[in-house]
Amino acid sequence: MDQENEIIGMKELGTSKSGEIHCLTIIGQIEGHQTLGDETKTTKYEHLLPLLAAIEESDEIGGLLILLNTMGGDVEAGLAIAELIAGMKKPNCSLVLGGGHSIGVPLAVAAKRSFIAPSAAMTIHPVRLNGVVIGVPQTYHYFSRIQERIVRFVTAHSHCTREEYLRLMTSTDELANDIGSVINGEEAVEKGLIDSLGTLSDALDYLHGEIRDREAHRRFT
């Protein structure tokens, strides 16, 4: 189990009367059914899905800290991870470090509380494929439906309005060779995408507080 945890980036942060806090790192590209090259740092979603379920069921784990520094990847796999995080009852929070690119946005907002480092940034753009895509109507319809799922998820789990998120996604004056937006940590909070600016200590303080409140509620019920 220790070797598996090392591979997928889960670490014990410490223990308390309320249980352990575990750290889960989601970095690089989210790998789905299509295997990426060995030179690409990836997070394999088939490892994360059962792990998140095990964390939720474990009596020894009091809370989950999710560290994010993503570079996009498989949209379907990223949404699957985000849905599991959003469905957890156990105290959890996300901390965006460096960059939260593309699918990193749903992953960040899926947590019960989201933080972003002051030096971090989030890149928001429409769903697309690299390489040649046959421009048939069915292709455009398919991407449109995927995009709608992302927009609904992000706006349902954050304070960002649909109109603002679509504006950020389709901006034409921000990126040189693409459409979309890059927003820094302070802007992400101002626009309601992320709950708070913060660092590691802020995220851990939040988790410890939530764990204490949960244990107090259990004792009095």
Secondary structure as a PSIPRED ss2 file (coil, helix, strand):
# PSIPRED VFORMAT (PSIPRED V4.0)

   1 M C   1.000  0.000  0.000
   2 D H   0.000  1.000  0.000
   3 Q H   0.000  1.000  0.000
   4 E H   0.000  1.000  0.000
   5 N H   0.000  1.000  0.000
   6 E H   0.000  1.000  0.000
   7 I H   0.000  1.000  0.000
   8 I H   0.000  1.000  0.000
   9 G C   1.000  0.000  0.000
  10 M E   0.000  0.000  1.000
  11 K E   0.000  0.000  1.000
  12 E E   0.000  0.000  1.000
  13 L E   0.000  0.000  1.000
  14 G E   0.000  0.000  1.000
  15 T C   1.000  0.000  0.000
  16 S C   1.000  0.000  0.000
  17 K C   1.000  0.000  0.000
  18 S C   1.000  0.000  0.000
  19 G C   1.000  0.000  0.000
  20 E E   0.000  0.000  1.000
  21 I E   0.000  0.000  1.000
  22 H E   0.000  0.000  1.000
  23 C E   0.000  0.000  1.000
  24 L E   0.000  0.000  1.000
  25 T E   0.000  0.000  1.000
  26 I E   0.000  0.000  1.000
  27 I E   0.000  0.000  1.000
  28 G E   0.000  0.000  1.000
  29 Q E   0.000  0.000  1.000
  30 I E   0.000  0.000  1.000
  31 E E   0.000  0.000  1.000
  32 G C   1.000  0.000  0.000
  33 H C   1.000  0.000  0.000
  34 Q C   1.000  0.000  0.000
  35 T C   1.000  0.000  0.000
  36 L C   1.000  0.000  0.000
  37 G C   1.000  0.000  0.000
  38 D C   1.000  0.000  0.000
  39 E C   1.000  0.000  0.000
  40 T C   1.000  0.000  0.000
  41 K C   1.000  0.000  0.000
  42 T E   0.000  0.000  1.000
  43 T E   0.000  0.000  1.000
  44 K E   0.000  0.000  1.000
  45 Y H   0.000  1.000  0.000
  46 E H   0.000  1.000  0.000
  47 H H   0.000  1.000  0.000
  48 L H   0.000  1.000  0.000
  49 L H   0.000  1.000  0.000
  50 P H   0.000  1.000  0.000
  51 L H   0.000  1.000  0.000
  52 L H   0.000  1.000  0.000
  53 A H   0.000  1.000  0.000
  54 A H   0.000  1.000  0.000
  55 I H   0.000  1.000  0.000
  56 E H   0.000  1.000  0.000
  57 E H   0.000  1.000  0.000
  58 S C   1.000  0.000  0.000
  59 D C   1.000  0.000  0.000
  60 E C   1.000  0.000  0.000
  61 I E   0.000  0.000  1.000
  62 G E   0.000  0.000  1.000
  63 G E   0.000  0.000  1.000
  64 L E   0.000  0.000  1.000
  65 L E   0.000  0.000  1.000
  66 I E   0.000  0.000  1.000
  67 L E   0.000  0.000  1.000
  68 L E   0.000  0.000  1.000
  69 N E   0.000  0.000  1.000
  70 T E   0.000  0.000  1.000
  71 M E   0.000  0.000  1.000
  72 G E   0.000  0.000  1.000
  73 G E   0.000  0.000  1.000
  74 D C   1.000  0.000  0.000
  75 V H   0.000  1.000  0.000
  76 E H   0.000  1.000  0.000
  77 A H   0.000  1.000  0.000
  78 G H   0.000  1.000  0.000
  79 L H   0.000  1.000  0.000
  80 A H   0.000  1.000  0.000
  81 I H   0.000  1.000  0.000
  82 A H   0.000  1.000  0.000
  83 E H   0.000  1.000  0.000
  84 L H   0.000  1.000  0.000
  85 I H   0.000  1.000  0.000
  86 A H   0.000  1.000  0.000
  87 G C   1.000  0.000  0.000
  88 M C   1.000  0.000  0.000
  89 K C   1.000  0.000  0.000
  90 K C   1.000  0.000  0.000
  91 P C   1.000  0.000  0.000
  92 N E   0.000  0.000  1.000
  93 C E   0.000  0.000  1.000
  94 S E   0.000  0.000  1.000
  95 L E   0.000  0.000  1.000
  96 V E   0.000  0.000  1.000
  97 L E   0.000  0.000  1.000
  98 G E   0.000  0.000  1.000
  99 G E   0.000  0.000  1.000
 100 G E   0.000  0.000  1.000
 101 H E   0.000  0.000  1.000
 102 S C   1.000  0.000  0.000
 103 I C   1.000  0.000  0.000
 104 G H   0.000  1.000  0.000
 105 V H   0.000  1.000  0.000
 106 P H   0.000  1.000  0.000
 107 L H   0.000  1.000  0.000
 108 A H   0.000  1.000  0.000
 109 V H   0.000  1.000  0.000
 110 A H   0.000  1.000  0.000
 111 A C   1.000  0.000  0.000
 112 K C   1.000  0.000  0.000
 113 R E   0.000  0.000  1.000
 114 S E   0.000  0.000  1.000
 115 F E   0.000  0.000  1.000
 116 I E   0.000  0.000  1.000
 117 A C   1.000  0.000  0.000
 118 P C   1.000  0.000  0.000
 119 S C   1.000  0.000  0.000
 120 A C   1.000  0.000  0.000
 121 A E   0.000  0.000  1.000
 122 M E   0.000  0.000  1.000
 123 T E   0.000  0.000  1.000
 124 I E   0.000  0.000  1.000
 125 H C   1.000  0.000  0.000
 126 P C   1.000  0.000  0.000
 127 V C   1.000  0.000  0.000
 128 R C   1.000  0.000  0.000
 129 L C   1.000  0.000  0.000
 130 N C   1.000  0.000  0.000
 131 G C   1.000  0.000  0.000
 132 V C   1.000  0.000  0.000
 133 V C   1.000  0.000  0.000
 134 I C   1.000  0.000  0.000
 135 G C   1.000  0.000  0.000
 136 V C   1.000  0.000  0.000
 137 P H   0.000  1.000  0.000
 138 Q H   0.000  1.000  0.000
 139 T H   0.000  1.000  0.000
 140 Y H   0.000  1.000  0.000
 141 H H   0.000  1.000  0.000
 142 Y H   0.000  1.000  0.000
 143 F H   0.000  1.000  0.000
 144 S H   0.000  1.000  0.000
 145 R H   0.000  1.000  0.000
 146 I H   0.000  1.000  0.000
 147 Q H   0.000  1.000  0.000
 148 E H   0.000  1.000  0.000
 149 R H   0.000  1.000  0.000
 150 I H   0.000  1.000  0.000
 151 V H   0.000  1.000  0.000
 152 R H   0.000  1.000  0.000
 153 F H   0.000  1.000  0.000
 154 V H   0.000  1.000  0.000
 155 T H   0.000  1.000  0.000
 156 A H   0.000  1.000  0.000
 157 H C   1.000  0.000  0.000
 158 S C   1.000  0.000  0.000
 159 H C   1.000  0.000  0.000
 160 C C   1.000  0.000  0.000
 161 T C   1.000  0.000  0.000
 162 R H   0.000  1.000  0.000
 163 E H   0.000  1.000  0.000
 164 E H   0.000  1.000  0.000
 165 Y H   0.000  1.000  0.000
 166 L H   0.000  1.000  0.000
 167 R H   0.000  1.000  0.000
 168 L H   0.000  1.000  0.000
 169 M H   0.000  1.000  0.000
 170 T C   1.000  0.000  0.000
 171 S C   1.000  0.000  0.000
 172 T C   1.000  0.000  0.000
 173 D C   1.000  0.000  0.000
 174 E C   1.000  0.000  0.000
 175 L C   1.000  0.000  0.000
 176 A C   1.000  0.000  0.000
 177 N C   1.000  0.000  0.000
 178 D C   1.000  0.000  0.000
 179 I C   1.000  0.000  0.000
 180 G C   1.000  0.000  0.000
 181 S E   0.000  0.000  1.000
 182 V E   0.000  0.000  1.000
 183 I E   0.000  0.000  1.000
 184 N E   0.000  0.000  1.000
 185 G H   0.000  1.000  0.000
 186 E H   0.000  1.000  0.000
 187 E H   0.000  1.000  0.000
 188 A H   0.000  1.000  0.000
 189 V H   0.000  1.000  0.000
 190 E H   0.000  1.000  0.000
 191 K C   1.000  0.000  0.000
 192 G C   1.000  0.000  0.000
 193 L C   1.000  0.000  0.000
 194 I C   1.000  0.000  0.000
 195 D C   1.000  0.000  0.000
 196 S E   0.000  0.000  1.000
 197 L E   0.000  0.000  1.000
 198 G C   1.000  0.000  0.000
 199 T C   1.000  0.000  0.000
 200 L H   0.000  1.000  0.000
 201 S H   0.000  1.000  0.000
 202 D H   0.000  1.000  0.000
 203 A H   0.000  1.000  0.000
 204 L H   0.000  1.000  0.000
 205 D H   0.000  1.000  0.000
 206 Y H   0.000  1.000  0.000
 207 L H   0.000  1.000  0.000
 208 H H   0.000  1.000  0.000
 209 G H   0.000  1.000  0.000
 210 E H   0.000  1.000  0.000
 211 I H   0.000  1.000  0.000
 212 R H   0.000  1.000  0.000
 213 D H   0.000  1.000  0.000
 214 R H   0.000  1.000  0.000
 215 E H   0.000  1.000  0.000
 216 A H   0.000  1.000  0.000
 217 H H   0.000  1.000  0.000
 218 R H   0.000  1.000  0.000
 219 R H   0.000  1.000  0.000
 220 F C   1.000  0.000  0.000
 221 T C   1.000  0.000  0.000
